[in-house]
């Protein structure tokens, strides 16, 4: 059975891996660096929303609607970060290593 043509979740994952696996190493490395930088940006933004949400949670003058909005924003950001992290993992798997990216590197 050809796993890449399977319609289950593993088959879909294998199709993505195959797509990345067909890329040349320099192209994959550039894609990995870009995905790492994007992941760092998402994490920083998630942390800012989380800090605002926790700060607002401790302020009795903040309405329940505002707290709910901040919570919903945080959960949505977490879902986006999780999806992006899965793609990053697939890229790194295809590349075979994690490229070095300076902590303060900007695209």
C-alpha positions as a printed Julia matrix, in Angstrom:
107×3 Matrix{Float64}:
   0.0    0.0    0.0
   1.34   3.43  -0.93
   1.17   5.54   2.25
   1.35   8.82   0.34
  -1.91   8.03  -1.45
  -3.73   6.98   1.71
  -6.61   9.23   2.66
  -6.15   8.89   6.42
  -4.32  11.42   8.61
  -1.01   9.59   8.22
  -1.37   9.65   4.45
  -1.94  13.41   4.5
   1.14  13.87   6.67
   3.21  11.72   4.3
   2.05  13.81   1.34
   3.34  16.96   3.06
   6.62  15.28   3.96
   7.02  14.11   0.38
   6.44  17.65  -0.88
   9.15  19.03   1.4
  11.44  16.06   0.78
  11.52  16.84  -2.93
  12.99  20.31  -2.28
  16.71  21.02  -2.58
  18.66  21.42   0.67
  19.41  25.17   0.28
  15.75  25.86  -0.44
  14.65  23.69   2.5
  17.14  25.4    4.81
  15.89  28.86   3.8
  12.31  27.68   4.34
  13.25  26.26   7.76
  14.95  29.51   8.83
  11.92  31.49   7.72
   9.57  29.14   9.6
  11.74  29.35  12.75
  11.65  33.15  12.64
   7.87  33.11  12.12
   7.51  30.71  15.03
   9.5   33.06  17.27
   7.29  35.99  16.24
   4.13  34.01  16.96
   5.4   32.97  20.38
   6.29  36.58  21.28
   2.84  37.79  20.2
   1.15  34.93  22.09
   3.06  35.85  25.24
   2.0   39.5   24.95
  -1.67  38.52  24.66
  -1.33  36.07  27.54
   0.29  38.72  29.75
  -2.49  41.19  28.92
  -5.12  38.55  29.64
  -3.59  37.62  33.02
  -3.11  41.3   33.92
  -6.75  42.04  33.03
  -7.91  38.99  35.0
  -6.52  40.57  38.14
  -8.2   43.92  37.51
 -11.76  44.03  38.86
 -12.59  47.01  36.63
 -12.15  44.93  33.46
 -15.45  43.58  32.16
 -16.16  39.92  31.6
 -16.62  40.6   27.9
 -13.09  42.03  27.63
 -11.66  39.05  29.53
 -13.55  36.65  27.26
 -12.25  38.49  24.2
  -8.65  38.26  25.45
  -9.09  34.6   26.26
 -10.55  33.88  22.82
  -7.68  35.77  21.17
  -5.13  33.78  23.16
  -6.75  30.44  22.28
  -6.92  31.39  18.59
  -3.25  32.38  18.64
  -2.32  29.09  20.33
  -4.13  27.15  17.6
  -2.32  29.13  14.89
   1.03  28.57  16.62
   0.35  24.85  16.91
  -0.43  24.55  13.2
   2.67  26.56  12.28
   4.8   24.41  14.59
   3.57  21.25  12.83
   4.64  22.68   9.47
   8.01  23.7   10.92
   8.48  20.17  12.27
   7.75  18.69   8.84
  10.25  21.04   7.19
  12.94  20.17   9.74
  12.21  16.45   9.32
  12.69  16.78   5.57
  15.87  18.84   6.04
  17.3   16.4    8.56
  18.64  18.99  10.99
  17.76  22.27  12.67
  19.58  25.15  11.0
  21.28  27.7   13.2
  19.37  30.96  13.5
  20.77  33.82  15.56
  18.53  34.82  18.48
  18.14  38.37  17.13
  18.08  37.4   13.43
  15.61  39.36  11.31
  14.47  38.45   7.82
